[in-house]
Amino acid sequence: MATGDITDIHFGFDDVFTGWGDRAAPWNKPLKVRYKSKEGEKTIYLFTNFHHKYGMRASDNKEVHEKLETMLG
């Protein structure tokens, strides 16, 4: 997948990945990326640089989302 294949990005919960029920706290939101592939549009949920901070699950999704927004304009 190249950045030109990305059709949408979303930082936060949705109807598929809802949060607490998926063992994700409000501060550890998924990064949802939709992209074009040979098989049609696909969706992937990411937790970039997943780690523990102060004993809680964390990721760099907010920072990556901001960088992608800037790159994609």
Phi, psi and omega in degrees: 000130175256159181301332178292342179275348182288127180255338181196146172228145181216131177253109180142180182277160178212195183287344178267312180249098194266347178116243187307320179296337178261015178062037176237125180282162183304333181274355181243068184279146179286157173253114183260124180238125173255139183211159178273139174223176178299330182272000183116191181286137180236161177230137176228140176254131184240149166232093186283137181049052180302132181203176176250132179233122183056036178079007181241154178293138181212167176207174178260025185300321181298314180295317180294319177301314180298320179293318178296318178302316180295315181296319185275344178066000000 
